[in-house]
Amino acid sequence: MTALRRFPPSAELYEEIAFMAYTFHFNLNVRELVTKAIAIEPSSNAYFILTNLYLDKHNVDKAFDCIMEATRYDNNVLDNIDLLVLSNSHFKSGRFDSELELVTRLNKEFPLSKQTWMVTGALNAADDNHATSLEAFEFAYAIEPDPSCLYAIAKEHYMLGNYDKCIELCWQVHDTNTINPRILLGIAFRQLGYYDEALFQINQTNEQDPEYPNSLSEIIETLRLSGRLDETAQFVKKFYNTQKLTLEKLEWVLDTLCTDGLEDAFRQFCILAESMFENSLDYCAWLTEFTYVVHWQHIAIDILNERYADLPDPEIYKHLGYYFALLYIADGKPAIGIQHLQNALIINEEGVRQDFLDLDTDLLYTQNPEVLMMVSPYIDHLPDIHNN
């Protein structure tokens, strides 16, 4: 305390503490810290932190006032508006109405600020307002042409279905030697049915940088759409061997393989997925739900029959019987499904009740009166069925 009295904190120190407290959710009064910093020496950084606080409260008027104050201390403050808005937690969570309102007001106040138009484009693109996003990126490009603007414009043309225009702009971006547009170029060619050209462009990226995001997955998708199923299966194996697979990526692979002629590969990857679950029951629940959604429940039936049905452990079957019931009913074999459901109820009625709660209730959609009669004791647990 004596040292603090002798050397009182500077504005920069208050700002740094406030920034850390805001970013990492420390239990400190961020507004009080920023106010102290401004009292010592106002700065654009301090007002940027205040802007975040007001955006969190959806107070756009106050946020706008803070940005205006920030411009008094730094003429180039709007060049960093993307760091404020696009890193904001609201943007990451998909709820950014306040941020969009803020940059819209800034565009009116500073119509020649390239960066605010770029942020406006990014926000609208994230909100699927691609026509508005395109217009914003074109404004930014008119203020200061550069490859990043041009690439953003190309992406929005793709999203709007203007594939020829997207290809034209991608070539212009390519000629700048600053941004690699070949993935976008390839998928635009794919949309027009030029599969060989699409593969060539995407392969160029994959060969130069095997770790480039989405290159392998886009090759797989292009091969699948072009009907080259044997090559698709080969690239799927390469994808599995070279990528650090998460369950989300594996589900993407399975979606890609969900095509007639690729059932064996689909089945193999469903089996590989088991290693991503802590226990067999979680895996069975996932396999049931995923194959139901893509209408390939017969694959799950085969896998579960081969790997689990003969296990003597009733702790597994009391849940597994319920999953079998859902799969067989969805596969058009209600009599077998009903038998499994009856067996599951006999072994452990409460376990089946919990499964009703845990599993996606969409799996229970059925017009079979006998099935509906059997599940009727649990309807109070299933609002979707009750409402239908």
Secondary structure, DSSP 8 states (H G I E B T S, - for coil): -HHHHHS---HHHHHHHHHHHHHHT-SS-HHHHHHHHHHH---HHHHHHHHHHHHHTT-HHHHHHHHHHHHHH-TTGGGGHHHHHTTSHHHHHT--HHHHHHHHHHHHH-TT-HHHHHHHHHHHHHTT-HHHHHHHHHHHHHHS--HHHHHHHHHHHHHTT-HHHHHHHHHHHHHTTSS--HHHHHHHHHHTT-HHHHHHHHHHHHHH-TTSTTHHHHHHHHHHHTT-HHHHHHHHHHHHHHS---HHHHHHHHHHH-STT-HHHHHHHHHHGGGGSSSHHHHHHHHHHHHHHTT-HHHHHHHHHHHTTT---HHHHHHHHHHHHHHHHHTT-HHHHHHHHHHHHHH-HHHHHHHHHHS-GGGG----HHHHHHHGGGGGG-HHHHH-
